[in-house]
């Protein structure tokens, strides 16, 4: 005979809760580079709900400990989960109270392990991360993807920035960039992304990290020009256009 006890409903999950199975609210590209005195990083403040630009004030760059700065594209809730992991890591490091502190290389290595571990459990964190910092006069800049692919470079980018911003950086970046030149170069990259990436918004922040610490600018907008003929009639001459 069938049991008369109530059975779990379709919304119950007897195996416990699950994390993000696919992204809902996402942020687009992060672009970062080394300059003469440290690291500069830029990201806009858009949060897309599917293809809808739902949120316009999402901060995607955060200081980590004393020496590091983290930027993220991808799922915003997974980025918040990562920040909780990092808060625990920094707290544990402070509890040792031995005069040492985690540098950007150590934090970057930790993030690669976290992302690769979650990928191997088929429960990834849907983010691409940029980690930069300065410790003992040494500048460090690296990135890690949602499946744990990671590298270091003089300039890095996530999302569309890999395709649209890095060619500009390869042409114009050099190791003796002043702060003003580096900001101008980042703004040029962000302007191209604004023109070409539908998920980008014209409200961005630029973060700086040096030996003195982290400074994140107030949000501001770039000057833009939409009078280009390709913008006015984008399908002109395109194959299959009306």
VENSULZI-V912835 format. One record per residue. D_FIRST is the distance of its C-alpha to the first C-alpha in whole Angstrom. Layout:
d_first-><D_FIRST D_FIRST>
This chain:
d_first-><0 4 6 9 12 14 15 18 20 22 25 24 25 23 26 29 32 34 37 39 38 41 44 44 47 50 54 56 59 60 64 66 69 71 75 78 76 73 70 69 66 65 62 61 59 57 53 52 48 48 51 52 54 52 54 58 58 56 58 57 59 59 61 59 61 65 66 63 62 59 58 55 54 51 48 49 46 46 49 49 46 49 51 49 49 53 53 51 54 57 56 55 58 60 59 61 64 66 68 66 64 62 64 63 63 60 58 58 57 54 53 53 51 48 48 48 45 43 44 42 39 39 39 43 45 46 50 53 55 59 60 64 66 69 70 73 75 72 71 67 65 62 59 55 53 49 49 51 54 57 61 64 67 70 68 64 62 58 57 60 62 62 63 66 67 67 70 72 72 73 76 77 75 78 78 80 79 80 77 79 79 75 74 76 74 71 71 72 69 67 69 68 65 65 67 64 61 59 57 60 62 65 64 65 65 67 67 69 69 72 73 73 70 68 69 67 68 68 66 69 69 71 74 73 75 73 76 75 75 72 70 72 71 68 68 72 72 68 67 65 66 67>
